[in-house]
Amino acid sequence: MSTTLAAGTSLDFTLAQQLTVIALCALTAYISHMALAVFNDGVRPFLLDFIQGRTTRSATTAVSFGLSAGFIFGLGAPMALSTGVLNPWLVFLPTDILGMLAPKKWLAPILGGAWGAVVVFGLNGANNVAHDLPVDFITAMQQMSTPILFLFALFPVLAITKQFGRKWGAIAGVLELALVVMTMKVWPKMFAGSLAMAAGVLMLIALAVTKDMKQRRADRAAGVTEVVLADDPMASLFSASAARLRKYLPLFMVLGAGVCVLAQMHIFGGGEATSFLIAKGQYSEAAQVDFYRVFGFIPLIATTALASGAYGIAGFTLVYPIGYLMPNPFLAAVVGAVVFAAEVLALSYIGKVLGKLPSVRDSSEHLRSAIGDTLQLAILFGSLMAANAMGGGLGILVVGGLYLMNEAMGRPVVKMAAAPAAVIVGGILLNVLYWLDLFTPVKG
C-alpha cells in the first residue's frame, strides 16, 4: 500500500466546503450552549449537573476547556496540517467550549461560526508558511501515516486478549497477520489492515455474544429471573433524558445532515487513521475503519447520553463512514438526518439491550482501551520518525526530550497529543537553530 498522500496537505477549501464548515461549527456551538450534545465524551457526564442547575455555565466551560485543550492544539491541529484533512478534535472540541462559554443563546452560533472561519481561512496560511520554512516539519509529520495505519489494525487483537485471554488473543493475532500479508499480496492497492480489522472485530463480538448467551441459558436453567424495579431512579433518569433528546429531534436531524455532508466532502476524517486514508483518496477503506470504531463507542455514548441528557455531536459516529461513501452531498444530508433520527429514537431500546449483554458492554470498554493503546504507540513512533526526518539525531533528541519532559511533569499535555505537539515545537526550535547558523536541515 502506498504511503504517499494523494491529496497532499493542501487546506485550500472550495466556497461550498468553507460555508459547510462555518455553518456546522455555528450549529454545534449552539447545540453545546443548549447542553444538548458535546463531542468530548469526558465532558458529557458533567452536563447533568448543569442541566439540573447544580453548577454554573462558567464552571462547566472550565471543565470542557481543561479536558479538550490538549487534544485541540496537540492532536487536532497537527493532524490537520500533516494530512490536509480536518478532524473532530479541531472542528468540534472548540465549539464544545465556545458554545458553553457563550452567555447568550444568539452569541453561541456567532462564536462557533467564527471558529469555523478560522479553520477554513487560517489553517491554509499556516500550512503554507510551515512548508516554506527551512525545516519543513509539516511534511515530516507525514511519516506518522505508516505506523498509525498498520499498528491501528491490531486493536481488535488487544481487545480480545484483554477480555478473553492469551489463547484467543494469539489466534486473533495469527489470523490478522495472515490477512494483512494476504491483502498486501493479492490486493496491493487496498488498505492492508481492512480485512484484518473486520475479522478481529467480528471475532470479538462473536465471543462476547456467545458468552452472554451461555450465561443467560445458565441463569434460566438455575431458575434465576430478572427483577425489574418500577421505581428504579436510574431507569427514571434514563427515561427523562431520552425524552429530553427526543424533544429536539428536528435539531438533531439537522446536525446529522451537517456532519454527514462534511464527511461526504472528503475534507474531514473521523479519526487518526481515517485522516490519512482520506488524504490518500482511499474512502472505502476509511469507511471500514470508522465503522469498526463504532462498536467501541456505542455503549459509551448511549449510556452517557441516557445518564446526562446530552448526546454526542457525531452521535454514534455512524454518519462518518456513511458520509464517506455517499455519491453527493444532497443524499448525504438526507441519510445523515435519518440516521441521527433513528439513533435518538432508539436510545432507550439500546440502553435496555446493553443492560442484558454485559460481555458486549465489556467488549466496548476493551475496544476503546485497545484503540488508545495502539494509537499512543503509533503516534509516538510516528512522531519520532518525523523528528528523524526533519532533524536526524538532534530532532529525535528534541522531540523525544519534550515528550519525556511532559511525562515527568505529570502530563500537562495529554499523552495522545504530546508527541505531535512535540514535533511542532521541535520543528520551530530547529528552524530557530538554523537561523542562528547552529543547525543544517536534513536533506531529502
Residue pairs with C-beta under 8 A, 6 or more apart in sequence:
1 149
1 184
1 188
1 189
1 190
1 191
1 192
2 189
2 280
3 145
3 146
4 280
5 83
5 84
5 142
5 145
5 276
5 279
5 280
6 279
6 280
6 281
7 83
7 84
7 85
7 278
7 279
7 280
7 281
8 84
8 279
9 81
9 82
9 83
9 84
9 127
9 131
9 138
9 139
9 142
9 279
10 84
10 124
10 127
11 80
11 81
11 84
11 123
11 124
11 127
12 124
13 21
13 120
13 124
13 267
16 265
16 329
17 120
17 265
17 267
18 117
18 120
18 121
20 258
20 261
20 262
20 265
20 329
21 86
21 91
21 116
21 119
21 120
21 262
21 267
22 113
22 116
22 117
22 120
23 113
23 116
23 258
24 91
24 116
24 258
24 259
24 262
25 91
25 94
25 95
25 112
25 113
25 115
25 116
25 119
26 109
26 110
26 112
26 113
26 116
27 109
27 112
27 254
27 255
27 258
28 37
28 39
28 91
28 92
28 95
28 96
28 99
28 112
28 255
28 313
29 95
29 98
29 99
29 102
29 108
29 109
29 111
29 112
29 113
29 115
30 99
30 105
30 108
30 109
30 112
31 37
31 99
31 251
31 255
31 313
32 38
32 95
32 96
32 97
32 98
32 99
32 100
32 108
32 112
32 313
33 99
33 100
33 102
33 105
33 108
34 99
34 105
34 248
35 47
35 50
35 51
35 100
35 309
35 310
36 245
36 248
36 251
36 252
36 310
36 311
37 252
37 255
37 310
37 311
37 312
37 313
38 44
38 47
38 64
38 96
38 100
38 310
38 312
38 313
39 88
39 92
39 93
39 95
39 96
39 312
39 313
39 314
40 64
40 67
40 68
40 71
40 93
40 96
41 297
41 300
41 301
41 304
41 312
42 67
43 60
43 63
43 64
43 67
43 68
43 96
44 304
44 305
44 308
44 310
44 312
45 304
45 307
45 308
46 55
46 60
46 63
46 308
47 60
47 308
47 309
47 310
48 307
48 308
48 309
48 310
49 55
49 60
50 56
50 57
50 60
51 244
51 308
51 309
51 310
57 100
57 101
57 103
60 100
61 97
61 100
61 101
64 96
64 97
64 100
65 97
68 89
68 93
68 94
68 96
68 97
70 412
70 413
70 414
70 417
70 418
70 421
71 89
71 93
71 414
71 416
71 417
72 89
72 90
72 93
72 94
73 417
73 421
74 413
74 414
74 416
74 417
74 418
74 420
74 421
75 87
75 89
75 272
75 416
75 417
75 420
75 421
76 87
76 88
76 89
76 90
76 91
76 93
77 90
77 123
77 424
78 141
78 417
78 420
78 421
78 423
78 424
79 85
79 87
79 89
79 90
79 272
79 275
79 420
80 86
80 87
80 90
80 123
80 275
81 123
81 126
81 127
81 130
81 138
81 141
82 138
82 141
82 142
82 144
82 420
83 142
83 145
83 269
83 275
83 276
83 278
83 279
84 127
84 279
85 267
85 268
85 269
85 275
85 276
85 278
85 279
86 119
86 262
86 267
86 268
86 269
87 268
87 269
87 270
87 271
87 272
87 275
88 268
88 270
88 313
88 314
90 119
91 116
91 119
91 262
91 268
92 313
92 314
94 115
95 112
95 115
95 313
96 313
98 108
98 111
98 112
98 115
99 108
99 111
99 112
101 111
102 108
102 110
102 111
127 138
130 136
130 137
130 138
130 427
131 138
131 139
133 427
133 431
134 431
134 434
134 435
134 441
135 390
135 391
135 427
135 430
135 431
135 434
135 439
135 441
136 390
136 427
137 386
137 390
137 423
137 424
137 426
137 427
137 428
137 430
138 427
140 386
140 387
140 389
140 390
140 423
140 427
141 382
141 383
141 386
141 420
141 423
142 386
143 382
143 385
143 386
143 388
143 389
144 276
144 378
144 379
144 382
144 383
144 385
144 386
144 420
145 276
145 279
145 382
146 382
146 385
147 377
147 378
147 379
147 381
147 382
147 385
148 272
148 273
148 276
148 375
148 378
148 379
148 382
149 191
149 192
149 193
149 273
149 276
149 277
150 180
150 192
150 193
150 378
151 374
151 375
151 377
151 378
151 381
152 193
152 197
152 272
152 273
152 289
152 371
152 374
152 375
152 378
153 176
153 180
153 192
153 193
153 196
153 197
153 200
154 173
154 176
154 370
154 374
155 197
155 200
155 367
155 370
155 371
155 373
155 374
156 172
156 176
156 197
156 199
156 200
156 201
156 203
156 204
156 292
156 367
156 370
157 169
157 172
157 173
157 176
157 200
157 370
158 169
158 366
158 369
158 370
158 373
158 374
159 200
159 204
159 363
159 366
159 367
159 369
159 370
160 168
160 169
160 172
160 200
160 203
160 204
160 207
160 366
161 168
161 169
161 170
161 172
161 173
162 169
162 366
162 369
162 370
163 204
163 207
163 208
163 359
163 362
163 363
163 366
164 207
168 203
168 207
172 199
172 200
172 203
172 204
175 196
175 199
175 200
175 203
176 196
176 197
176 199
176 200
177 196
179 195
179 196
179 199
180 192
180 193
180 195
180 196
182 195
183 190
183 191
183 192
183 193
183 194
183 195
183 196
184 192
190 285
191 277
191 282
191 285
191 288
191 289
193 289
194 285
194 288
194 289
197 288
197 289
197 292
198 288
198 292
201 292
201 295
201 367
204 295
204 363
204 366
204 367
205 295
205 360
205 363
207 359
207 363
208 357
208 359
208 360
208 362
208 363
209 357
209 359
209 360
211 359
212 356
212 357
212 358
212 359
212 360
215 358
215 359
216 356
226 356
229 235
234 307
237 306
237 307
238 306
238 307
238 348
238 351
239 348
240 309
241 305
241 306
241 307
241 308
241 309
242 306
242 347
242 348
242 351
244 309
245 252
245 305
245 309
245 311
245 344
245 347
246 344
246 345
249 341
249 344
249 345
252 311
252 315
252 340
252 341
252 344
253 337
253 338
253 340
253 341
254 337
255 313
255 340
256 315
256 319
256 336
256 337
256 338
256 339
256 340
256 341
256 343
257 332
257 333
257 334
257 336
257 337
257 340
258 333
258 336
259 313
259 314
259 315
259 319
259 320
259 323
259 336
260 319
260 322
260 323
260 326
260 332
260 333
260 335
260 336
260 337
260 339
261 323
261 329
261 332
261 333
261 336
262 268
262 323
263 270
263 319
263 320
263 321
263 322
263 323
263 324
263 326
263 332
264 323
264 324
264 326
264 328
264 329
264 332
265 329
266 278
266 283
266 324
268 278
269 275
269 276
269 277
269 278
269 279
269 286
270 290
270 293
270 314
270 317
270 320
270 321
271 289
271 290
271 293
272 375
272 378
272 379
273 289
274 286
274 289
274 290
274 320
277 283
277 285
277 286
277 289
278 286
278 324
283 324
283 325
284 324
284 325
286 321
286 324
287 320
287 321
287 322
287 324
287 325
288 321
290 317
290 320
290 321
290 324
291 318
291 321
293 317
293 367
293 371
294 316
294 317
294 318
294 321
295 363
295 364
295 367
296 364
296 367
296 368
296 371
297 316
297 317
297 364
297 368
298 316
298 350
298 364
299 354
299 360
299 361
299 364
299 365
300 364
300 365
300 368
301 311
301 312
301 315
301 316
302 316
302 347
302 350
302 351
302 354
303 351
303 354
304 310
305 311
305 312
305 347
306 347
306 348
306 351
311 344
314 320
315 339
315 340
315 343
315 344
316 343
318 339
318 343
319 336
319 339
319 340
322 332
322 335
322 336
322 339
323 332
323 336
326 332
326 335
354 360
354 361
372 416
375 416
376 415
376 416
379 416
379 419
379 420
380 403
380 419
382 419
383 399
383 403
383 419
383 420
383 422
383 423
384 396
384 399
384 400
384 419
386 395
386 399
386 423
387 395
387 396
387 398
387 399
387 400
387 422
387 423
387 426
388 395
388 396
388 442
389 395
389 442
390 423
390 426
390 427
390 430
390 441
390 442
391 398
391 426
391 430
391 439
391 441
391 442
392 442
394 430
394 439
395 426
395 430
395 442
398 422
398 426
398 429
398 430
399 419
399 422
399 423
399 426
400 422
402 418
402 421
402 422
402 425
402 426
403 418
403 419
403 422
406 412
406 413
406 415
406 418
406 422
407 415
407 418
411 418
413 421
430 439
430 441
433 439
434 440
434 441
